[in-house]
Amino acid sequence: MTDRRSPSSKENPYFKRLQLYLYLTPVVGFFPALWTLYRKKGDRQTQVTCRLAVVLALSWAIAISFLNTTANASESLHLPLLITSSTITSGYFFLNVWLMIRLWRHQNIHIPGVSQLGDRLP
């Protein structure tokens, strides 16, 4: 008789991979990743993925806030700053999709510089 586990079982590799995809979901994945880091749950891969998702989301939010505030304060640089803001947003989304593809291929999701910054998170 085969051992069939429920899809929500924590030991199930498909469930674990689905969780990692959730953490890498742009904008929305920030909250479950932060919650997982706060509770200090999960194995090493889960913690690394959560740290990376949190660092990427916070970096994106800070950059967008800075650019939009500066664009509203400056008349001459308004359009170039808004174009830069939209480029950063597109890059953030594409980067998260690229990380999901790497996760799907069972490849490392390490990003030089960003991953080292994420390792400093508690």
C-alpha positions in Angstrom: 0.0 0.0 0.0 1.4 3.4 -0.9 1.8 6.2 1.6 -0.2 9.1 0.3 0.1 12.3 2.3 -2.4 15.1 2.2 -1.5 18.1 -0.1 -1.2 20.3 3.0 1.3 18.1 4.8 4.4 20.0 5.8 6.6 17.1 4.6 5.2 17.1 1.1 7.8 18.6 -1.3 5.0 20.0 -3.6 3.5 21.9 -0.7 6.9 23.2 0.3 7.6 24.4 -3.3 4.2 26.0 -3.4 5.0 27.9 -0.3 8.3 29.1 -1.8 6.4 30.3 -4.9 4.0 32.2 -2.6 7.0 34.0 -0.9 8.4 35.0 -4.3 5.0 36.5 -5.5 5.7 40.2 -6.1 4.3 42.5 -3.4 1.9 39.9 -1.9 4.6 37.4 -1.0 6.3 40.0 1.3 3.7 39.5 4.1 3.9 35.6 4.4 7.7 35.8 4.0 8.0 38.4 6.8 5.6 36.3 9.0 7.7 33.2 8.4 10.9 35.0 9.3 9.2 36.5 12.4 8.1 33.0 13.6 11.5 31.6 12.7 9.9 28.6 11.0 11.0 26.5 8.1 14.2 24.9 6.9 17.3 26.7 5.5 15.9 27.0 2.0 12.6 28.5 3.3 14.5 31.0 5.4 16.8 32.0 2.5 13.8 32.4 0.2 11.9 34.5 2.8 14.9 36.7 3.4 15.4 37.3 -0.3 11.7 38.1 -0.8 11.7 40.6 2.1 14.9 42.4 0.9 13.6 42.6 -2.7 10.2 43.9 -1.6 11.6 46.5 0.8 14.2 47.7 -1.7 11.5 48.0 -4.3 9.1 49.9 -1.9 11.9 52.3 -0.8 13.0 53.0 -4.3 9.5 53.6 -5.6 8.6 55.9 -2.7 11.8 57.9 -3.1 11.3 58.3 -6.9 7.6 59.2 -6.7 8.2 61.7 -4.0 11.1 63.3 -5.9 9.1 63.3 -9.1 6.2 65.1 -7.4 8.7 67.7 -6.0 10.5 68.4 -9.3 8.9 69.8 -12.4 11.8 69.3 -14.8 12.6 65.7 -13.8 9.0 64.6 -13.3 8.7 62.4 -16.5 12.2 60.8 -16.3 11.7 59.9 -12.6 8.3 58.3 -13.3 9.8 56.3 -16.2 12.6 55.2 -13.9 10.0 54.2 -11.3 8.1 52.1 -13.8 11.3 50.5 -15.0 12.2 49.5 -11.4 8.7 48.1 -10.9 8.9 46.0 -14.1 12.4 44.8 -13.1 11.1 43.8 -9.6 8.3 41.8 -11.2 10.5 40.1 -13.8 13.1 39.3 -11.2 10.6 37.5 -9.0 9.3 35.6 -12.0 12.9 34.7 -12.9 13.4 33.4 -9.4 10.2 31.3 -9.6 11.5 29.8 -12.8 14.8 29.0 -11.2 13.0 27.4 -8.3 10.9 25.4 -10.7 14.1 24.1 -12.3 15.6 23.2 -8.9 18.3 25.8 -9.3 19.9 28.1 -6.8 18.0 31.4 -6.2 21.0 33.3 -5.0 21.4 36.9 -6.2 24.9 38.4 -5.6 24.7 41.3 -3.2 21.0 41.0 -2.4 21.3 37.5 -0.9 24.2 38.7 1.3 22.1 41.6 2.5 19.3 39.1 3.2 21.6 36.9 5.3 22.0 39.8 7.7 18.3 39.7 8.6 17.4 37.9 11.8 
